[in-house]
Amino acid sequence: MDPHLLRTFVSVARCGSFSDAAHQLGFTPAAVREHIASLEADLRTALLTRRPVMLTSAGARLLEHAGPLLLRLDAARADVERLSASGTARLAVGASPLAMTPRIATALDRARRAHPAIRTSLRILGRREIPAAVASGALDLGLIDGPATPADALPLPELGPLTTVPVAEAPLVVALPTGHPLTRRLGLRLADLADAHWLDAPDAAMPLGRLRALTRTGGFRATLTYEGTDVRGLIALTAAGHGLALLPHPATKGAPGIVTVPLITPRLVHRTELLHGPAVDGPARTLAALVTGDRHRYG
């Protein structure tokens, strides 16, 4: 399958429109239709219906494979380009908001000092963006976080060979506005909070969908959706009474207007993990050793 045709197919499938996909890709609608027709001829099956534009069963199956395939191609290109580059070495790191802690900042400073000639960048991204960026080679290292049972790793999408290494764990607390009737509790059970008012902040707090999956219950309805990565802004909304938020305890220390109560059931922790592709070397390897403390793996 020609990767160029596959990218066109993915764009049409996601846009649900030949013309929208053409605008996104910078092609004419006629060229997009030609790409899809060529791909269908190659696979000898229809992938999309035309009016309306919808995936066939074969198209849906191909779409499941297409994302990881294209990411691996991007990763291969980025890997080769890094090896052949004659310019300044780089260190590109991405972190979800709650994964970016003072400890990580200190480790990044030490890595820069060990490699003074490198060009370093740090991007604060949503949790869903980081695995894809690492898999494609856009990032050398990623730091992701989320709730997990003590024995389980964080769930990741199927994006090809990615390695995750534990970095840190912290207790989870429920952030409540001052004066909330539950602030006097010594501990809270998540299942008992399913009918409470929650803030939906998938990139700055624990995603509500993840809470539903962990408790295997419904509920956890959002009264307000927060589409941002600023944890302080999220806490300000909680303090103003817009809804509860489940956060790692260190992120709430000294925050005004809220009271935190430990989560006691289910037994969950806030975990931070390092994420990288098959090859990690140079400045990225130095930072990985500093962040994880695993000199044996990254020495």
N, C-alpha and C positions, 0 to 999 in steps of 0.2 A: 504494500500500500504506500503510495506516494505521501510523504509527510505533509506536503503543501495541500493536497486534497483533503487529508485528514483534518488539518487545522480549519479549513473552510467548513467541513462538515460539523465540527464542534461548534464553530461560531453560529452556523444556521440553527443547530439544535438548541443552543442556549438563547438565541435571540427569538426563535420562533418565526423568523421572517427572512426571506432572501434579501430584500432591500436593506433591512437593518444590518444584516451580516455584511453586505457589500459596503455599507457606510463605515462599519467598524474596521473592516479589513483594507479599505481603500481600493476596492475593486468595483467594477460595474455589476449590476444585478445579473446581466447576461453571462459574465465570466463566472459568477458564483454558481449559477445554474449549470454551466458547463462542467465546473469542477465536481459538483454532486453527481451529475450524469456519468462522468468518467469513473468516479469511485464506485458507483453502483454497477457499472459495466465490468469493472475489475473484480468485484465481489459477486457478480451475477445475482444480485438481489436488490430489491427496493429498500432504501434506508429511510426515506421520508415520503409522506404523502404531500401533495402540492397544495390543495385547497380544502381545508386549512393545512398549514405546514405543521406536521406532527411526525414523531418518530414511529416507525414500524417496530415490530418486535425485534427484527434483526438490527435496526438502527439503534434501539435502546441497548442491545447487547454490545454493539460496537462502541457506543459512547462510554460504557463502563471501562473498556480497555484503552480508549483514546487518550484520556487524561494522563494516566501513568506512562504510556508510550511516548507522548510528546514531552513530558517532563524529563524522562530519561534522555531523550535526544538533546534537550536544552542543557542538561547536566553534563553530558558528554562533550558538547561544544565548549561550555564554560571551563571544564576541566582541562581540555587540550589548550584552550586559549591562555589559561593561567600558566601552564607549563612553558608555552612558547613565548610568553610576553617578555619583552626586554626592558619594560619600564619599571616603575616602583612597585614593589609587592604591596598587596592590599590585605586588609583584615575587615571583612564585612560581617557584622553581627546584627541579628534581629532578636528582640525580646518582647514578650507580652508584658503589659504594664506591671502586673504583680510579680513577674519574674525578675524585674529590674530592681535590685536591692543594693544597699551600700557595699555589701560583700562583692557583688558582681562588678560594681564600679571600681573597687580597689583592685580586683583581679585584672580588669581591663587596663588600668593604669600601669600595673606591673608588666603586662604583656607589651605595652607600647614602649616601656623603658628597655625591655629586653630586645626589642626590634625597632630602634629609633628611626629607621628609614621608611617604615611602612606607612601607607595611607590607610587610616582607620575610619570606619563609619559605624554608627550605631543607629538602628531604626527601631522605634517602638511601634509594634504592629499588633493587629488582632490575632488571637490564637489560631484562627483558621488559615491565616495568610502565611505563617512562618513555615510549616512543613513543606508547602509547595515551593516557597522561595529557596529553602535549603535543597530540596530535590532538584530544582532547576539550575542550581549553581549561582543564583542571585545573591545568596548568603553563604558564607563559609560555615557559620555556626548559628544555631538558633537556641533560644531559651524559652521554654513554654511552661505553663503552670496549669493547675486545675485540682479539683477534689479527687481523691482516690482512696481506696482501702489500703491499709499499710502494705499488703502483699502484692498489689497490682500496679502495673505501669499505667501511664496515661494513655487513653485511646488515641490512635493516629489513623488518618485516612491511608488507603493503599496507594502509595506513591512511589513504589520501588524500594530499593535497599536503603533504609535509614537506620542509624544507630541512635539509641537513647541511653543516657547514663544519668542516674539520680544525682541531683545537686544538693537539694535541701528539702526538709519537711518542717511544717509549722502547724500548730493547732488552728482549727477553724472556730470562728465566733460569729454569732448573729449580731449585726449592728442594728440597734434600735434607737429611735429618737428619745431624748430625755423626757421622762414623764410617761413613757409607754407602760402599760400595765404589766408587761413581762420582764421589766428591768430588774425586778426583785428576785427573779428566779436564779438559782445557783447553776442551773444547766437547762438546756432545751433539747427536745427531740424533734428532728426534722419533720417527721410524719405529722406531728401535732401542729405544724406551721403551714400545712398545705393550703389552708383556707385563708391565710393572712394576706395582706397586701404586700406585694413584692415589687422591687425595681428590676426590670429586665435590662441587664447591662452585660451582654455576652462577652465583651472584651475587657471590662474593668472589674467584674466580680464573677461569681460562679454562675454559669449559664443556667437558666431555669429548666431548660430541657434536660440538662445533665442531672439536676436535682430530681426531676420526675423519674429519670431512668434509675437513679441510685435508690430511690425509695419505692420504686415500682408502683407509684400512685399517680393520680391525676392532680389537679390543683396547681398551686404555685402560679396563680394568675398575676399578670403584670398590670399595675395601675399606671405605670409610666415606663416608656422605653428610652434607655440612655445609650445613644450611639456615639460613644467616645471612649478614649483610653485614659482620661484623667481621673485617677482614683479619688483625688481630693474633691473634684466636682461631684462624684458619685456620693461621697460621704456627706457633702453639703445637702444633697437632695434627701438623703436618709434623715439627716438632722431636722430638715424642714417638714418631715412627715409624709413624704411621697411614697415610701415603701421600705421594706426590710432589705437587707443585703447580707449575703454570706461571704465573709472575707477572712484572710489569714490574720491572726492576731497582731503580728508586727506591723501590718499596714494600717491599723487603727490606733496605734499608740499616740496619745496626745491630741487626737482629733476632737475638735470642739462640737458640742451639741449632741453627742451620741453616747450611749452606754452599750457595752458589749457583754454578751452572755455566752459562755462556752457551749459548743455543740457536743452533746454527749452520746446521742444515738441518731444514725448509725455511726459506727466507728470509722470516721473519715479523717484524713489529714490533707493539708494543702501541700502538694508536691510540686517542686520545680525540677525540670529535667533539661539536660543538654541534648541537643539534636544535631547530628551531622551526617554527611554522606559517607560512601565507602572509603574515600581518601581524605585524610586530614593531616596536614603537614605545615611546616613553617610557623608563622605567627598564630595560626588557628590552633595548631597542636600545643603551643605554649599556653595559650589561653585555656584550652580544654583541660590541661593538667592543673592549672591554677584554680579553675572553677570547681572541678570535681575532686581535686586532691588525689587523683589516681595517677601517680607517677609511673606505676608499672605499665599501665595501658598507654600512656602518652609520653613516657620518658624518652 
